[in-house]
Amino acid sequence: MGTFKIEGGTKLQGEITPQGAKNEALQVLCTVLLTPEKVTIHNIPDIIDVNKLITLLKNLGVKVEKLSHGSYSFQADEINLPYLESAAFKEEGKGLRGSIMLVGPLLARFGKGYIPKPGGDKIGRRRLDTHFEGFIKLGAKFRYNREEYFYGVEADELHGAYMLLDEASVTGTANIVMAAVLAKGKTTIYNAACEPYLQQLCNMLNSMGAKITGVGSNLLEIEGVEKLGGCEHRILPDMIEIGSWIGLAAMTQSEITIKNVSWDNLGLIPNTFRKLGITIERKGDDIHIPAHTDGYEIQNYIDGSILTIADAPWPGFTPDLLSIVLVVATQARGSVLIHQKMFESRLFFTDRLIDMGAKIILCDPHRATVIGHDFQSQLKGIQMSSPDIRAGVSLLIAALSAKGTSIIQNSEQIDRGYERIDERLKALGAKIERIA
């Protein structure tokens, strides 16, 4: 088990460049299975979850060549389909929730796709119904081995269909889109997710020869084609990491510039942090956060009632940043209600923050009220464990702002989503080291 040791209370300064987007990478990497031609992808983050997916692709027979840091070429011209039913795949696939994204491309091109029940963060139920209901509407037959928790879909031929998704699932939409691009006829997906990463996926598929319209809206139309070709694609910067660095700057009262953030794809993120009183300056395509030496004050609604920050499907505020917002609020002036609608276990990490001295009322599994300290009472360092990626980095930010020494165990959870985070934080002046 990996461990971080953090000496808190140090002001940070400097520039940091966000990594490639984890959530986009887990989608676009699977498109390589849709064509026997070479696909080149740039700005791939060097993180545990993405590297696991690349290993799965290699084991499937995809030829993978690392061109430079973050740049790879992939060629899926000799796929090892028997691997999908092997004991090795059943073991390796279940350790990564992103492995579900393999099913759509495999079904589209080879007529079958299998996956063990995927793992990932322990943040509550994350059902797969949307994925498989979409495949069934395209003509696939579904089977599930309850003893081995093994899912499968098979089809001699997929046919376009109309579908109204029961939830605007990002991964569900992506998986169905990747299956539909090679289906016979027209597929219409209503209540589709429209996140920037889903837009990236659709644009990439179109560059490979797919015919997808409505990109960026919740109504996608896909005319199936017989085959797709190769392409070159660049992954967007990770908006969750960008939000993490905004929170880090505010909590440590540090002056930090976040480089090349792709402002047009950040949606509500900058304004949500501004509602917490954080000054966010746009400089070209960079974000500059000045040192908040006088703290920051949470805005109330215009009628004076307490601010609520809640997650919602894009263009709403991403659930992956609610943990960061909650931590930032612990040192604000004022109070805020955090409403985590999508996952019922994601706020349980607040007990560690309470142990550090934060004033938080956990109302229920989905809601927490935070009463800010206004930096009048500094959090104190403690020993804790990272429960998932986003809670882990939130605890790390809290530790960097706290008085004294903090120990964060299970640091692999943070490494699943953040590339070389200790080295990059040290470059800003943070006192952090790996001790195990």
C-alpha positions, 0 to 999 in steps of 0.5 A, spaced: 500 500 500 502 506 497 503 512 502 504 520 502 507 524 507 505 531 507 507 537 511 502 542 511 501 549 511 506 551 506 505 557 500 505 554 493 507 558 487 508 557 480 505 554 473 502 547 472 500 544 466 494 539 466 495 532 464 490 529 458 483 527 460 482 520 464 475 520 462 476 521 455 482 517 454 478 511 457 473 512 451 478 514 445 483 508 446 477 503 445 476 506 438 482 503 436 478 496 436 473 499 430 479 499 425 484 494 422 488 501 420 493 505 425 490 510 430 495 515 433 493 518 440 496 524 443 496 527 450 494 520 453 495 521 461 500 516 464 496 514 470 494 507 473 487 506 470 489 508 463 495 504 463 491 498 465 486 499 459 492 499 454 495 493 457 488 490 456 488 492 449 495 489 448 493 482 451 487 483 446 492 483 440 493 490 439 499 492 436 501 498 441 507 503 440 509 508 444 512 514 440 513 519 446 511 521 452 503 521 452 503 519 444 502 512 442 500 508 436 495 503 436 493 497 430 488 492 431 489 488 425 490 481 429 485 481 434 486 475 439 478 474 440 479 467 445 482 472 450 475 475 451 473 468 454 480 466 458 481 466 465 486 472 465 481 476 462 476 475 467 481 477 472 484 483 469 478 486 466 474 486 473 480 491 476 478 497 471 471 500 470 473 503 464 474 496 461 466 496 459 468 501 454 471 495 450 464 492 449 461 496 444 467 496 439 468 489 439 461 488 438 460 492 432 466 489 429 467 482 431 460 481 433 461 479 440 463 483 446 464 480 453 466 483 460 467 481 467 463 486 472 468 492 472 471 495 479 473 502 480 471 507 485 467 505 491 462 510 491 456 507 490 452 503 485 454 505 478 449 500 473 451 498 466 443 497 464 444 503 459 450 500 456 446 493 455 439 496 453 442 500 448 446 494 445 440 490 445 436 495 441 441 495 436 440 487 435 445 484 440 443 478 445 445 479 452 447 474 457 450 474 464 453 468 468 451 470 475 456 465 478 462 469 475 459 476 474 461 475 467 457 479 461 456 478 454 453 481 448 453 477 441 450 479 434 451 476 427 449 483 425 447 490 428 441 494 426 440 502 427 434 503 432 431 509 435 433 509 443 431 514 449 436 513 454 433 512 461 439 516 463 444 521 460 450 516 461 457 518 459 460 512 458 453 508 456 452 513 450 459 513 448 459 505 448 452 505 444 455 510 439 461 506 438 457 500 437 452 504 432 457 507 427 458 500 424 451 498 424 446 497 418 442 503 417 440 509 422 441 510 429 438 515 433 440 516 441 435 521 445 437 524 452 445 522 450 450 525 454 454 531 451 460 532 455 466 535 451 469 528 452 463 525 448 464 530 443 471 529 442 469 521 441 464 523 436 469 528 432 474 522 432 470 517 430 467 522 424 475 523 422 475 515 422 469 515 417 463 515 421 457 519 420 455 522 426 451 528 427 448 532 433 455 532 436 454 537 442 447 536 443 443 531 447 440 528 440 445 524 436 444 521 429 448 516 426 448 513 419 452 506 420 458 505 415 461 499 413 468 500 415 472 505 419 479 508 417 485 510 421 486 517 424 490 522 429 487 524 435 489 529 441 486 528 448 483 534 451 486 537 458 483 534 464 478 538 467 477 535 473 485 536 474 484 543 473 478 544 478 483 540 483 488 545 482 484 551 483 482 548 489 489 547 491 491 554 490 485 557 494 486 552 500 493 554 500 492 561 499 497 560 493 498 564 487 498 558 481 497 559 474 494 553 470 497 552 463 493 550 457 486 549 460 482 549 454 477 554 457 471 553 452 471 546 454 470 547 462 463 549 462 460 551 469 467 549 473 470 557 473 463 560 475 462 555 480 469 556 484 467 563 483 461 562 487 465 560 493 469 567 492 475 564 489 478 569 484 479 566 477 483 570 472 483 568 464 489 569 461 489 567 454 488 559 455 491 559 462 487 560 469 491 565 474 489 564 481 492 569 485 494 568 493 487 569 497 491 572 503 484 575 505 480 569 504 474 568 500 467 568 501 461 564 499 456 567 495 448 567 497 443 566 493 440 573 491 434 572 496 439 571 502 438 563 502 444 559 503 448 557 496 447 549 494 452 546 489 449 540 486 452 535 480 448 534 474 449 532 467 453 536 462 452 542 461 451 542 469 457 541 474 461 535 474 460 530 480 467 529 480 469 536 483 464 536 488 469 533 493 474 538 491 468 544 492 467 541 499 474 541 501 475 548 499 468 550 502 471 548 509 476 555 509 471 559 506 467 565 509 460 563 510 456 556 509 454 552 503 450 545 502 453 540 497 448 536 494 451 529 491 446 527 487 449 521 483 453 517 487 450 515 494 457 513 498 461 519 495 461 524 501 463 519 506 470 521 506 467 527 510 469 524 516 476 525 515 475 532 514 471 532 521 477 529 524 482 534 521 477 540 524 472 541 519 465 544 520 461 539 516 454 536 517 453 530 513 445 530 512 445 524 509 449 520 504 447 525 498 448 532 502 453 535 506 453 542 509 459 546 510 461 551 515 467 555 513 473 557 518 475 563 514 482 561 515 481 563 523 482 555 525 487 551 521 485 544 519 490 539 523 494 533 520 492 526 521 493 519 518 488 517 513 486 513 507 484 515 500 477 511 499 477 513 491 480 518 486 477 524 487 476 524 495 483 522 495 486 528 492 481 532 496 484 529 502 491 531 499 489 538 498 486 539 505 493 536 508 497 541 504 493 546 507 493 543 514 498 544 520 502 539 521 504 532 518 499 528 515 499 521 512 495 518 506 495 511 505 492 507 499 495 513 495 494 508 489 487 511 489 490 518 487 495 515 482 489 512 478 487 519 476 493 523 477 500 523 473 506 523 478 502 528 483 507 528 488 513 530 483 508 536 480 506 538 487 513 539 489 515 543 483 510 548 486 513 548 493 509 542 496 512 538 502 510 531 500 514 525 499 512 517 498 514 513 504 512 506 501 
